Amino acid sequence: MHGEKMTTERVSAFSDAVLAVIITIMVLELKAPEVPDISAVLSLWPILVSYALSYLFIAIIWINHHHLLRLVRFASTRLIWINFAHLFLVSLLPFTTAWMARTDLAPMPVAIYAAVFVVVNAAYLLFEREIFAHAEADAMPEPARRLARRRTLLGLAIFAVAGFVAPFVPLFGFFLICCALVLYLQPEIFSSRLEGRAE
């Protein structure tokens, strides 16, 4: 790490591989029912909904991660370690997703699931700040940066509230997690500022 600088393309490629493995692990948790009846599939709704939500979260992570890394060419040592920490926390998703699904969205599993979203989002906030610290001013204007930071902080706050609410009203906590994810379905915050830049 002290010699030639690492490009963000290498960081992105490594992250892509890790996220692909995480998705694969989650897919392996999906077990088809042995009964040839649609009711057997419908009875698996906690598993299917949990998987879908976690898959969406990983998709959002990949999209925003990809757009952020386009803002800088080289990765600082700090950024590399933050990325490792972020990916480690994301790797907890298959475990918490399976636990929540198998217990039919029980209070404590949902609360722990929300807690994972909190720590993943906190690591993403550090990742975002590190990128912005090294990105050129014209890569992403300050108003767009403020909007991105506010979105991340708001999402973090909603995930935290979901974690506190889940032990008492798990379905509402789960609903709050779903609401928070809607905030991240806006990659145009980044992409619209990158028009004309090299891919």
C-alpha positions in Angstrom: 0.0 0.0 0.0 3.0 2.3 0.4 4.2 1.9 -3.2 2.0 2.4 -6.3 -1.4 3.9 -5.6 -4.3 1.6 -5.8 -7.0 2.7 -8.3 -10.6 2.8 -7.4 -11.3 0.3 -10.2 -9.5 -2.4 -8.1 -11.5 -1.4 -5.0 -14.7 -1.6 -7.1 -13.8 -5.0 -8.6 -13.0 -6.5 -5.1 -16.2 -5.1 -3.7 -18.2 -6.5 -6.6 -16.8 -10.0 -5.9 -17.6 -9.8 -2.2 -21.2 -8.6 -2.8 -21.7 -11.3 -5.3 -20.7 -13.9 -2.7 -23.0 -12.4 -0.1 -26.0 -12.6 -2.5 -25.1 -16.2 -3.3 -25.1 -17.1 0.4 -28.5 -15.5 0.8 -29.9 -17.4 -2.2 -28.7 -20.7 -0.8 -30.9 -20.0 2.2 -34.0 -20.1 0.0 -35.5 -23.6 0.3 -38.3 -24.7 -2.0 -41.3 -26.3 -0.3 -41.8 -30.0 -0.7 -45.6 -29.7 -1.1 -46.8 -28.9 -4.7 -49.3 -26.3 -3.5 -49.3 -22.5 -3.9 -50.3 -22.2 -0.2 -46.9 -23.8 0.7 -45.2 -21.0 -1.2 -47.4 -18.3 0.4 -46.6 -19.6 3.9 -43.0 -18.7 3.2 -43.8 -15.0 2.9 -41.5 -14.0 5.8 -38.5 -15.7 4.1 -39.3 -14.3 0.6 -39.9 -10.7 1.9 -36.8 -10.8 4.1 -34.7 -12.0 1.1 -36.2 -9.4 -1.2 -35.5 -6.6 1.2 -31.9 -7.7 1.8 -31.4 -8.1 -1.9 -32.7 -4.6 -2.5 -30.4 -3.2 0.2 -27.3 -4.9 -1.4 -28.4 -3.6 -4.9 -28.6 0.0 -3.4 -25.2 -0.5 -1.8 -23.7 -1.6 -5.1 -25.2 1.3 -7.1 -24.2 4.0 -4.7 -20.8 2.5 -4.1 -20.2 2.4 -7.8 -21.2 6.0 -8.3 -19.1 7.3 -5.4 -16.0 5.5 -6.6 -16.3 7.3 -10.0 -15.7 10.6 -8.2 -12.0 9.7 -7.5 -9.3 7.9 -9.4 -7.1 6.6 -6.6 -8.1 5.1 -3.3 -6.4 6.3 -0.1 -5.3 3.8 2.5 -8.1 5.1 4.7 -10.7 4.5 2.0 -9.5 1.0 1.5 -9.8 0.1 5.1 -13.2 1.8 5.4 -14.3 -0.2 2.4 -13.1 -3.5 4.1 -15.1 -2.5 7.2 -18.2 -1.7 5.2 -18.0 -5.0 3.3 -17.5 -6.9 6.6 -20.7 -5.4 8.0 -22.6 -6.1 4.8 -21.5 -9.7 5.1 -23.6 -10.0 8.3 -26.8 -9.6 6.2 -27.2 -13.3 5.2 -27.1 -14.3 8.9 -29.5 -11.7 10.2 -31.8 -12.2 7.1 -32.0 -15.9 7.7 -32.6 -15.5 11.5 -35.4 -13.0 10.9 -37.0 -15.1 8.2 -36.9 -18.3 10.2 -38.5 -16.7 13.2 -41.3 -15.1 11.2 -40.2 -11.6 11.9 -39.9 -12.0 15.6 -39.0 -8.9 17.7 -35.4 -9.5 18.5 -34.3 -10.8 15.1 -35.9 -7.8 13.4 -34.2 -5.5 15.9 -30.8 -7.1 15.2 -31.5 -6.9 11.5 -32.2 -3.2 11.9 -29.0 -2.8 13.9 -27.0 -4.3 11.0 -28.5 -1.7 8.7 -27.4 1.0 11.2 -23.8 -0.1 11.3 -23.7 -0.7 7.5 -25.1 2.8 7.0 -22.6 4.3 9.5 -19.7 2.7 7.6 -21.2 4.0 4.3 -21.3 7.5 5.8 -17.5 7.2 6.5 -16.9 5.9 3.0 -18.9 8.8 1.6 -17.1 11.4 3.6 -13.7 10.0 2.6 -14.7 10.0 -1.1 -15.9 13.6 -0.9 -12.7 14.6 0.9 -10.6 13.6 -2.1 -13.0 14.3 -5.0 -12.5 17.4 -7.1 -15.0 20.2 -6.6 -16.3 19.9 -10.2 -16.9 16.2 -9.9 -19.8 16.8 -7.5 -20.8 20.3 -6.5 -21.3 21.1 -2.9 -25.2 21.3 -3.0 -25.2 17.7 -4.4 -22.8 16.6 -1.7 -24.9 18.1 1.1 -28.0 16.4 -0.3 -26.2 13.0 -0.4 -24.9 13.5 3.2 -28.4 14.5 4.4 -29.9 11.5 2.7 -27.4 9.2 4.4 -27.9 10.7 7.8 -31.7 10.5 7.5 -31.5 6.9 6.5 -29.2 6.2 9.4 -31.7 7.9 11.8 -34.7 5.9 10.4 -32.7 2.6 10.7 -31.9 3.5 14.3 -35.5 4.2 15.1 -36.5 0.9 13.5 -34.0 -0.9 15.8 -35.6 0.7 18.9 -39.2 0.1 17.8 -38.7 -3.5 16.6 -38.5 -5.2 20.0 -42.0 -3.8 20.7 -43.7 -3.7 17.3 -41.5 -5.8 14.9 -43.7 -5.3 11.8 -43.5 -1.5 12.2 -39.8 -1.7 12.6 -39.6 -3.8 9.5 -41.8 -1.2 7.7 -39.5 1.6 8.8 -36.5 -0.3 7.3 -38.4 -0.5 4.0 -39.2 3.2 4.1 -35.5 4.1 4.7 -34.4 2.2 1.7 -36.6 4.3 -0.5 -34.2 7.2 0.3 -31.3 5.4 -1.5 -33.1 4.8 -4.7 -31.7 8.0 -6.2 -28.4 7.3 -7.9 -29.1 10.3 -10.1 -27.7 12.4 -7.3 -24.3 11.1 -8.4 -24.8 10.2 -12.0 -26.4 13.5 -13.0 -23.2 15.3 -11.8 -20.9 13.0 -13.9 -22.2 13.7 -17.3 -19.3 14.3 -19.7 -16.7 12.7 -17.4 -14.8 9.6 -18.4 -16.2 6.2 -17.4 
